[in-house]
Amino acid sequence: MVSDPGKPLSRDDLIQSILGSTAEFTAEGIAERVEVDLDITRRIWRALGFPEYGEDEVAFTKGDVEALALLQGSVKDGVIDFDTALNLTRAVGTTMARLADWEIATLVPQLPTGGAAGDRIAAAIRLLEDVGPPFEQLLVYAWRRHLAAAASRVEAFGSDDEELKTTEVTVGFADIVAFSALSNEIGEERIGDLVEVFESRCHDVVSTNHGRVIKSLGDSVLFVCDDPIRALDIADGIIGVIGRDPRMPDVRLGLASGGVVMRMGDVFGPPVNLAARLTAVARRNRMIIDEATAHMLPDDQFETRRLPARPLRGFGLVEPITVRPR
């Protein structure tokens, strides 16, 4: 980091420390250096999730030039086409944006309180310099591990093109009851802590039972599992660690099974929507399943009971089903 010893550190010094270099180029400048069309440069930048800069605004670093050159090289060599590169870039941008916000929110409370702004920025730079290298290694390790897990799931679908388009899973949706009203009652700081505990406990239960969290939406968690019985175990586990904890709010769960499409880290299809809709008719700290899930459960292990038909948006009249072990 280059800084005037007699000048208090600023936010720009912090950004320079993180990026490792200063801004030297305009968008047109990096496009020319990499020999890429300016429109393509801007599309890649937007795909990463960043706002566009003015034509004459110097906002790009040598690191930006190198990243653009790497991506362009893969396209030019025929490794991937441009649309694939753009999709991968969008996935990276979306994931990294959330991770960066999460990391900063986690590290800021570690900084000293009070004092001059320059002193806090200096402390932030030291903290990031200490945490950055090992966390970066952890990031690459976790990416490789998840990449291997994702590749193994694709192989399990089979080689037929039609089989690769959809996969049969049980989708689960866990939802905090009356979250909006709760948010107004307990304040922003406490609701943030509550959401963190909710997400953390749900992730633990899902992972332990061989499921996979697709996304967290603050007051809800969407997960998938390739075994309906394990999905029931996940739902029961979430009720146990959330709904039966007097310090936590009540929770409802909906489970639906069927074919879904997995794309860009997300999952789409009727079971996803149905699982979410079923939470609206579930009682507090209870799970509701659909007919497809009920049909896959062994009769000698589980007892199911149909509830009166309810109108569910997008599905018409649906008979929710309760389930319990025999």
N, C-alpha and C positions, 0 to 999 in steps of 0.2 A: 504494500500500500504506500502510495506517495502522498505526503501531506506536509503542509507548512508547520514546523514544530511550534511556532508562536501563534498559530491560529487554532481556535477550538474545532474539534472534529464535528463534521456535519453529517446529515443523512447521505449526502453524495459520497462521503468517504466510506460509509458503511456499504453502500451499493458497490463501490469500486472494489472493496475488499472481497465481497461475495463473488463478483464477476471475474476478478483477477485482471481486469484491464479497463480502460476508459473508452468512452464513445468517440469514434473517429470518423464514421462513415454515415452518409445518408442512405436511404433505401436504394436509390439509383446507384450509389457508389458500390455497395456490396453486390448488387446485381451485375455490374460491369466487371468486378473482380472475379466473380465466379462464372461469368459468361452465361447468365440466366436472364430470361425475360423479366422485366420489372413486375409485370402482372403476376407471374408465377411466384416471384419473391414475396409479393404482398399476400398472395393466397396462402403460402406456407406460413407466413408470420401470423396471419389471422387464424389458421388452423391450430397453431400453438396456443391460441387464446389471448394474444396480445393486441392492443389497439393500434391502428395505423398512425404513423407519424407524418407530418407535413413533408412536402417534397424537398425542402431545403433544411430540414431538421436533422442535425447530427445526433443520432441516437443508437448507432450500432457499433459493436466492438469487433475485435479480431476473432473472438470466440463465435460471434454470429456468422462471420464469414466462413469459418472452418465448418460450422454445423451445416450451413447451406451447401457448401462444397461436398461434404460427405453425402448428403441426401441426393444432390444432383448427380453425384458419381454413381450411386446405386441405380438411378433411373437411366442414366446414359449407358451404363454397362449392361443394361437389360436384366438386372437382378430382379427388379420390380418395376411396374409401370407407374405413371405419375399418380393416377387415381388411388392406387394402393399406397403409395408414399404419403399421399394427402390423408388417407384414412388412418394410417399408422401415426402420423404426426398429430392428428386431432386426438387420438387416443392418448398419446404421450402427454400432450398439452393439458387435457382434461384431468388426467391422473396426477400429474406433477403440480398443477395449480392447487388442487385440494391438499396434497401432501405438504406443499410449502406453507399454506395457511395453517395447517395442523401443526407443523413443526414450529413456526413462529409463535403461535398461540401457546404452545407447550413451553417454549424457552423464555418468553418474555417474563413470566413470574420469577425466573431464576436471576433476573437482573436486580441490582441494588436499587432501593427506593430512595427518592429524594435526590438532592445534589443537582448540579448543572446538567443540561441536556448533553453537552459534550462528554461529560464523564460517563453518562449512561451509554452513549454511543460507543465510547472506547471499551466499556465493559461488554457490550454486545459484540463488538468485533473480536475481542479475546475469546468470548464464549463460542462464537461460530468457528473461529480458527481451531479451537480444541475439539468441538463436536463434529465439525464438518467432515474431516477425513475418515474417521471410523464410520460415520453415518453413511457416507458415500459408498464405502465398501459394503455396508449392510444393504444398501439400496440395490446394488448390482447383484448381491447374493440372493436377496428376496426375489428379484426379477427372474433370475435363472431358475430358482426353485418353482415359482409360479408358472414359468414358461414350460418347464418339464411336466408339471401337473396338468396344464392345459393341453399339451401335446398328447399325453396319455389318454385324456378324455376323448379327444378327437379320434385316436386310433381305435378306441373301444366302440365307436359308432359303426365301424365297418367301412368297406371300400366303395360301396355303391354310392353314386352321387346323390340319390334321393335320401339315403340314410344320413348323409352329411348335412342335409338342410335342416332337419329337425331331430330332436332327441326326446325320449320319454322320461319325464321326471315328475316328482311331486314338488309343487311350489308352495312355499309357506310365507305368510304375511303376518308379522307381529306388530300390533298397533297399541300405543298408549291410549287409555281411555280419557276422553275429555281433555286433550292436551292443550287446546287453546285457552280454555278456562283456567287450567292449572298454570299456564304461563303468566296470565294476568294476576294470579294470586301470589306467586312466590318470587317474582322478579327475575331479571335477566341473568344475574350471576348464578343463582341457585338452579334455574332451569338449564343453564349450560352444564353445570355439574351433573344434574340428573340425566341429561341426554348422554353425557359421556359414560356414566355408569351403565345406563340402559344399553347402549351400543356395545360396550366392552363385555358385559355379561352375555348378551345375545351372541356375540362373536365366539365367545368361549364355548357356549353350549352347542352352537352349530358345528364348529370345528371338531369338538370332541366326538360328535355323533356322525362324522364323515359327511357332513353337508357343506355347503358353500354359500357364504353371504354374497349376494349380488350387489346390493347397495343399501345404504342407510339413509333415511330421509328425516332425521331428527327424531320425530315421534314414532317412526316405524322402521322395520327392518324386513327386507325381502331376501329370502334364501331358497335354495333348491337342494334336492337330495334325490339320488337315484333309487332309493329304497323307501317305500311308503311307511314301513314300520319304523325305520330310523327317523323319518320325518315326524312321526307321532312322538317319538322319544325327544326330538328337538323341541316340539311344541310344548310337551309336558315339562321339559327342563326349563324353558323360558318362563313358563308360568311359575315354576318353583322358585327361580332366583329373582323374579321381578314381582309377580302378583302376590306371592306369599311372604314377601319381605315387607313388614309394616312401614319401613322407611321409603318404599317405592310406590309409585302409583299402580293402579290396576292395569291389566293388559288383556287384550283379546287376540285370538289367532284364527286364521282361516287357512285351510289346506285344500289344494285342488291338484289333480293329476292329469297328464296328457302330454301331447307333443308341443314343444316350444322351439323357437329359433333363438340361438345365442349369437349375438353380434356386438362387437365393440365393447365387450365386458358387461353387456346388459342382456336381458332375456325378454322375449316377446311371445305373445300367444294367448289364447283364451284362458288357459289355466292361471296365468299371471293375473289377469283382470278378475277372474272369478275368486281367486284366493283373497284379493283385496276387498271385493264386495262382501265376501262371507264374514269378514271381521265386523261389518256393520250390524249383523244379526246375532253375533256371538254374545253370550253373557260375559260379565266381568270374570276374568281369570278362568276362562273356558276356551276350548277349541271347537271349531265347526269344520267338517270336511264335506267334500262333494261326493256324488255318487260314484265317480270313477275311482276315487281313493278307497271308498268303502268296498267296492268290488274286489280290490286287490288284497284286502286284509283277510287272513285265515279265520274262518268262522269259529274254530275251536280256541282261538286266542283272544278274539275281540267281540264285543257286543255292540251293535250299532242300533240307533233309533232315529227314525225319520221325524222331523218337526213339521209343523204346518207350512205349506208353501208360502213363500214370501216373494214379493216383486224385487228383483235385483236389476239395477240399471244395466242395460245391454244384454241381459239374459232372460228377461221375462220372469215368469213364475218359477221359482226353484225351491225344491225341498231340501233344506239344510239337514245335515245328519250329525248327530252326536255319537261319540265313540268312547268306550272304556274297556279296559282289560277284563277278561272273564276271571 
